Amino acid sequence: MGENNKSLPELLLNLKEGRYSVVGLAKKWLDVLKKTDEGVGLSEAELIKKSIKDILSGKVTEKDIKEARNKMVKPAAADEDSKGSKGKDGKK
């Protein structure tokens, strides 16, 4: 049975990394999933389970998560830059 086909309890029992690092990564991946098509229609509990399973099964890596989070931040920053920063009176 491949890693992707194992149940979440099996993956947790065979955990090689520290569980706290997995929890941190899972939280970051969950934030990404919430903003993608993969997360649409899933409950918070389902998103948590999916994010942990994606990490433990090797579907996503820490590098993948960092790249996805950077892509989420850059478009928002680009929108702000294109609008220009305005003061309270609406002038630059």
Backbone as JSON Lines, residues from 0, in Angstrom:
{"i":0,"aa":"M","n":[0.85,-1.19,0.0],"ca":[0.0,0.0,0.0],"c":[0.88,1.23,0.0]}
{"i":1,"aa":"G","n":[0.66,2.18,-0.93],"ca":[1.45,3.4,-1.01],"c":[1.13,4.35,0.12]}
{"i":2,"aa":"E","n":[2.04,5.29,0.35],"ca":[1.85,6.28,1.41],"c":[0.54,7.06,1.23]}
{"i":3,"aa":"N","n":[0.18,7.38,-0.01],"ca":[-1.03,8.17,-0.27],"c":[-2.3,7.39,0.05]}
{"i":4,"aa":"N","n":[-2.23,6.06,0.1],"ca":[-3.4,5.25,0.34],"c":[-3.58,4.87,1.81]}
{"i":5,"aa":"K","n":[-2.63,5.21,2.64],"ca":[-2.72,4.86,4.05],"c":[-3.72,5.77,4.75]}
{"i":6,"aa":"S","n":[-4.33,5.24,5.79],"ca":[-5.28,6.04,6.56],"c":[-4.5,7.03,7.43]}
{"i":7,"aa":"L","n":[-5.19,8.05,7.86],"ca":[-4.56,9.07,8.71],"c":[-4.0,8.46,9.99]}
{"i":8,"aa":"P","n":[-4.73,7.58,10.69],"ca":[-4.14,6.97,11.89],"c":[-2.85,6.19,11.6]}
{"i":9,"aa":"E","n":[-2.8,5.49,10.45],"ca":[-1.58,4.77,10.09],"c":[-0.42,5.73,9.87]}
{"i":10,"aa":"L","n":[-0.7,6.82,9.19],"ca":[0.33,7.81,8.93],"c":[0.83,8.42,10.23]}
{"i":11,"aa":"L","n":[-0.09,8.69,11.14],"ca":[0.3,9.29,12.43],"c":[1.14,8.33,13.26]}
{"i":12,"aa":"L","n":[0.82,7.03,13.21],"ca":[1.58,6.04,13.97],"c":[3.0,5.89,13.44]}
{"i":13,"aa":"N","n":[3.18,6.1,12.16],"ca":[4.5,5.95,11.55],"c":[5.22,7.27,11.37]}
{"i":14,"aa":"L","n":[4.83,8.26,12.12],"ca":[5.38,9.61,12.01],"c":[6.87,9.62,12.34]}
{"i":15,"aa":"K","n":[7.66,10.15,11.42],"ca":[9.11,10.24,11.63],"c":[9.51,11.62,12.12]}
{"i":16,"aa":"E","n":[8.8,12.65,11.68],"ca":[9.1,14.01,12.11],"c":[8.47,14.26,13.48]}
{"i":17,"aa":"G","n":[8.83,15.38,14.08],"ca":[8.19,15.76,15.33],"c":[6.75,16.17,15.06]}
{"i":18,"aa":"R","n":[5.87,15.8,15.95],"ca":[4.45,16.1,15.71],"c":[4.16,17.59,15.72]}
{"i":19,"aa":"Y","n":[4.94,18.37,16.47],"ca":[4.68,19.81,16.52],"c":[5.05,20.49,15.21]}
{"i":20,"aa":"S","n":[6.08,20.0,14.54],"ca":[6.42,20.57,13.24],"c":[5.34,20.23,12.21]}
{"i":21,"aa":"V","n":[4.75,19.05,12.33],"ca":[3.67,18.66,11.42],"c":[2.44,19.52,11.66]}
{"i":22,"aa":"V","n":[2.16,19.81,12.92],"ca":[0.99,20.65,13.23],"c":[1.18,22.04,12.65]}
{"i":23,"aa":"G","n":[2.37,22.59,12.78],"ca":[2.65,23.92,12.22],"c":[2.5,23.95,10.71]}
{"i":24,"aa":"L","n":[3.05,22.94,10.05],"ca":[2.92,22.85,8.59],"c":[1.47,22.64,8.18]}
{"i":25,"aa":"A","n":[0.76,21.81,8.94],"ca":[-0.64,21.54,8.62],"c":[-1.47,22.82,8.71]}
{"i":26,"aa":"K","n":[-1.18,23.65,9.68],"ca":[-1.9,24.93,9.83],"c":[-1.64,25.82,8.61]}
{"i":27,"aa":"K","n":[-0.39,25.88,8.2],"ca":[-0.04,26.7,7.03],"c":[-0.7,26.16,5.77]}
{"i":28,"aa":"W","n":[-0.68,24.83,5.61],"ca":[-1.29,24.21,4.43],"c":[-2.81,24.39,4.46]}
{"i":29,"aa":"L","n":[-3.4,24.32,5.64],"ca":[-4.83,24.53,5.78],"c":[-5.21,25.94,5.31]}
{"i":30,"aa":"D","n":[-4.4,26.93,5.66],"ca":[-4.66,28.31,5.21],"c":[-4.63,28.4,3.68]}
{"i":31,"aa":"V","n":[-3.72,27.67,3.06],"ca":[-3.64,27.65,1.59],"c":[-4.87,26.96,1.02]}
{"i":32,"aa":"L","n":[-5.21,25.8,1.58],"ca":[-6.35,25.03,1.07],"c":[-7.64,25.83,1.13]}
{"i":33,"aa":"K","n":[-7.82,26.61,2.17],"ca":[-9.04,27.4,2.33],"c":[-9.24,28.36,1.15]}
{"i":34,"aa":"K","n":[-8.15,28.77,0.54],"ca":[-8.22,29.75,-0.53],"c":[-8.12,29.14,-1.93]}
{"i":35,"aa":"T","n":[-8.17,27.81,-2.0],"ca":[-8.07,27.14,-3.3],"c":[-9.33,26.33,-3.58]}
{"i":36,"aa":"D","n":[-9.41,25.85,-4.8],"ca":[-10.55,25.02,-5.2],"c":[-10.61,23.72,-4.39]}
{"i":37,"aa":"E","n":[-9.44,23.23,-3.97],"ca":[-9.4,21.98,-3.18],"c":[-10.15,22.1,-1.87]}
{"i":38,"aa":"G","n":[-10.19,23.3,-1.32],"ca":[-10.81,23.49,-0.01],"c":[-12.27,23.9,-0.06]}
{"i":39,"aa":"V","n":[-12.77,24.22,-1.25],"ca":[-14.15,24.67,-1.38],"c":[-15.11,23.55,-1.01]}
{"i":40,"aa":"G","n":[-16.04,23.85,-0.17],"ca":[-17.06,22.87,0.21],"c":[-16.66,21.93,1.32]}
{"i":41,"aa":"L","n":[-15.43,22.06,1.82],"ca":[-15.0,21.19,2.91],"c":[-15.2,21.9,4.25]}
{"i":42,"aa":"S","n":[-15.6,21.14,5.24],"ca":[-15.74,21.69,6.58],"c":[-14.35,21.92,7.18]}
{"i":43,"aa":"E","n":[-14.3,22.64,8.27],"ca":[-13.02,22.89,8.96],"c":[-12.37,21.56,9.36]}
{"i":44,"aa":"A","n":[-13.15,20.63,9.87],"ca":[-12.62,19.32,10.27],"c":[-12.04,18.56,9.07]}
{"i":45,"aa":"E","n":[-12.75,18.62,7.94],"ca":[-12.26,17.95,6.74],"c":[-10.98,18.59,6.22]}
{"i":46,"aa":"L","n":[-10.92,19.92,6.31],"ca":[-9.71,20.63,5.89],"c":[-8.51,20.26,6.76]}
{"i":47,"aa":"I","n":[-8.74,20.16,8.06],"ca":[-7.66,19.78,8.98],"c":[-7.15,18.38,8.64]}
{"i":48,"aa":"K","n":[-8.08,17.45,8.47],"ca":[-7.71,16.07,8.15],"c":[-6.96,16.02,6.82]}
{"i":49,"aa":"K","n":[-7.44,16.74,5.82],"ca":[-6.8,16.75,4.51],"c":[-5.41,17.35,4.59]}
{"i":50,"aa":"S","n":[-5.26,18.45,5.31],"ca":[-3.95,19.1,5.37],"c":[-2.92,18.2,6.06]}
{"i":51,"aa":"I","n":[-3.32,17.54,7.12],"ca":[-2.4,16.62,7.81],"c":[-2.05,15.44,6.92]}
{"i":52,"aa":"K","n":[-3.05,14.87,6.28],"ca":[-2.81,13.7,5.42],"c":[-1.93,14.07,4.22]}
{"i":53,"aa":"D","n":[-2.16,15.26,3.63],"ca":[-1.33,15.7,2.5],"c":[0.14,15.8,2.9]}
{"i":54,"aa":"I","n":[0.4,16.28,4.1],"ca":[1.78,16.43,4.57],"c":[2.39,15.08,4.91]}
{"i":55,"aa":"L","n":[1.68,14.28,5.68],"ca":[2.23,12.99,6.12],"c":[2.41,12.0,4.98]}
{"i":56,"aa":"S","n":[1.57,12.1,3.96],"ca":[1.67,11.18,2.83],"c":[2.73,11.63,1.83]}
{"i":57,"aa":"G","n":[3.22,12.86,1.99],"ca":[4.24,13.37,1.08],"c":[3.66,14.04,-0.15]}
{"i":58,"aa":"K","n":[2.34,14.2,-0.19],"ca":[1.72,14.87,-1.33],"c":[2.23,16.3,-1.45]}
{"i":59,"aa":"V","n":[2.43,16.97,-0.31],"ca":[3.01,18.32,-0.3],"c":[4.2,18.33,0.65]}
{"i":60,"aa":"T","n":[5.15,19.18,0.33],"ca":[6.33,19.32,1.17],"c":[6.34,20.71,1.78]}
{"i":61,"aa":"E","n":[7.25,20.92,2.69],"ca":[7.39,22.25,3.3],"c":[7.7,23.29,2.22]}
{"i":62,"aa":"K","n":[8.5,22.91,1.25],"ca":[8.83,23.82,0.14],"c":[7.57,24.17,-0.66]}
{"i":63,"aa":"D","n":[6.73,23.17,-0.95],"ca":[5.48,23.42,-1.68],"c":[4.59,24.41,-0.93]}
{"i":64,"aa":"I","n":[4.53,24.23,0.38],"ca":[3.69,25.09,1.21],"c":[4.2,26.52,1.2]}
{"i":65,"aa":"K","n":[5.52,26.68,1.33],"ca":[6.11,28.03,1.29],"c":[5.84,28.7,-0.03]}
{"i":66,"aa":"E","n":[6.0,27.95,-1.13],"ca":[5.76,28.51,-2.46],"c":[4.3,28.92,-2.63]}
{"i":67,"aa":"A","n":[3.39,28.09,-2.18],"ca":[1.96,28.39,-2.3],"c":[1.6,29.62,-1.48]}
{"i":68,"aa":"R","n":[2.16,29.72,-0.27],"ca":[1.88,30.88,0.58],"c":[2.46,32.16,-0.03]}
{"i":69,"aa":"N","n":[3.64,32.06,-0.63],"ca":[4.23,33.23,-1.28],"c":[3.39,33.7,-2.45]}
{"i":70,"aa":"K","n":[2.84,32.76,-3.22],"ca":[1.98,33.11,-4.34],"c":[0.71,33.81,-3.86]}
{"i":71,"aa":"M","n":[0.22,33.41,-2.68],"ca":[-0.99,34.03,-2.13],"c":[-0.71,35.46,-1.71]}
{"i":72,"aa":"V","n":[0.47,35.72,-1.18],"ca":[0.82,37.05,-0.66],"c":[1.18,38.01,-1.78]}
{"i":73,"aa":"K","n":[1.91,37.55,-2.77],"ca":[2.39,38.43,-3.83],"c":[1.28,39.11,-4.62]}
{"i":74,"aa":"P","n":[0.23,38.41,-5.06],"ca":[-0.83,39.11,-5.79],"c":[-1.5,40.21,-4.96]}
{"i":75,"aa":"A","n":[-1.69,39.96,-3.68],"ca":[-2.3,40.97,-2.82],"c":[-1.39,42.18,-2.7]}
{"i":76,"aa":"A","n":[-0.1,41.95,-2.56],"ca":[0.86,43.05,-2.46],"c":[0.92,43.81,-3.78]}
{"i":77,"aa":"A","n":[0.84,43.1,-4.9],"ca":[0.88,43.74,-6.21],"c":[-0.35,44.63,-6.41]}
{"i":78,"aa":"D","n":[-1.51,44.19,-5.94],"ca":[-2.73,45.0,-6.04],"c":[-2.57,46.3,-5.27]}
{"i":79,"aa":"E","n":[-2.0,46.23,-4.09],"ca":[-1.8,47.43,-3.28],"c":[-0.83,48.38,-3.96]}
{"i":80,"aa":"D","n":[0.24,47.84,-4.55],"ca":[1.22,48.67,-5.23],"c":[0.62,49.34,-6.46]}
{"i":81,"aa":"S","n":[-0.23,48.64,-7.19],"ca":[-0.82,49.2,-8.4],"c":[-1.82,50.31,-8.08]}
{"i":82,"aa":"K","n":[-2.46,50.22,-6.92],"ca":[-3.39,51.26,-6.51],"c":[-2.66,52.47,-5.97]}
{"i":83,"aa":"G","n":[-1.45,52.28,-5.51],"ca":[-0.69,53.35,-4.89],"c":[-1.17,53.54,-3.46]}
{"i":84,"aa":"S","n":[-0.31,54.01,-2.63],"ca":[-0.71,54.24,-1.24],"c":[-1.3,55.63,-1.11]}
{"i":85,"aa":"K","n":[-2.44,55.69,-0.5],"ca":[-3.15,56.95,-0.33],"c":[-3.3,57.22,1.15]}
{"i":86,"aa":"G","n":[-3.25,58.46,1.51],"ca":[-3.45,58.85,2.89],"c":[-4.91,58.87,3.24]}
{"i":87,"aa":"K","n":[-5.25,59.34,4.42],"ca":[-6.64,59.36,4.88],"c":[-7.51,60.27,4.02]}
{"i":88,"aa":"D","n":[-6.9,61.32,3.45],"ca":[-7.69,62.25,2.63],"c":[-7.83,61.79,1.19]}
{"i":89,"aa":"G","n":[-7.31,60.59,0.86],"ca":[-7.44,60.05,-0.49],"c":[-6.37,60.51,-1.44]}
{"i":90,"aa":"K","n":[-5.42,61.32,-0.95],"ca":[-4.33,61.8,-1.81],"c":[-3.07,61.01,-1.5]}
{"i":91,"aa":"K","n":[-2.21,60.95,-2.53],"ca":[-0.93,60.24,-2.36],"c":[0.02,61.03,-1.5]}
